[in-house]
């Protein structure tokens, strides 16, 4: 999820200020003891980029009597690895942040209990990848897409690319920067987009064409977007000479949201034919000490208050289909009607080899 979690570097995310929000009236005896059955604390384990408005989590406390303690544990992959190592004796009650690129790994390791969250009927069926067993609940989606610098293409009188096929054309030579698929979530998502588009027999040939066409690979999103992408509002503009970057469909509205003065239109656009759909999930951890609190939290994560809070806190799209998007999203965001996807089981089976082959190809 993990989606669209990369904007702290340009002072965008006003993240949750404390890891534990105390309930009104002070700590109860149950909270002073280790969290467990009967405790009024429910622990949410997540990646470092989890963010929610304090007022929203206080509303959860008001509604349920439970206080949320957030345990951040590195990026999504690192957080998941820690839960696998502590399987059966989890560090919390609910895990948030496993996405469709890592889902099969989590399910195969038996990390979650089955629980059908209240309000799940508001979530589209195509997001419910574990619909039969409900071990995870879809919370948000995000699309990894190539973004482009509108001014560059207008000045050059060159149409921006629309598809993956366009990116290997001579007109776009030396224009694209992407992230390392072995170290970066958007980098992996872009690799999966090419695997989804061209299949096992074609994606490596496509990447050879990208390499021949001058694609630049850097370690992570911050470097790609802020240091290399000419359309970014942050970072080191002196060396930002690439007008195409792998980022997110939400990047243009975020550029508008934090621009001063506000522009009439987003300075960047999205090549909608290049997008890979990420779905981010939460689940009740097997062995959770506060099972009742965990179930209440899962209900809340797909409820109205949390879903409406998501777009401007973690820059992702809410999973619940009846959630109203902020005006800046509705006005400046890109709609991805046909995102590229790869079945989670195939990702689980192929991911390690795909990344290894990709690394050999781009580094040779």
Secondary structure, DSSP 4 states (H G I P E B T S, - for coil): ---S--GGGGT-----S-SBPPPTT---HHHHS-S-TT-SEEEEEE-TT----HHHHHHHHHHHSPEEEEEE-SSHHHHHHHHHHTTTS-SSSEEEEEETTTHHHHHHTT-EE----TTGGGB-GGG-TTTTT-SSEEEEEEEEEEEEEHHHHHHTT-PPP-BHHHHTSGGGTT-EEEE-TTT-HHHHHHHHHHHHHH-TTTHHHHHHHHHHTT-EEESSHHIIIIIIBTT-SSS-GGG--BSEEEEETTHHHHHHHT-SSPPSS-SEEEEEEEEEEEEEEEEEETT-S-HHHHHHHHHHHTSHHHHHHHHHHT--EESBTTPPPPHHHHHHPPP-SS-B---HHHHHHHHHHHHHHHHHHHH-
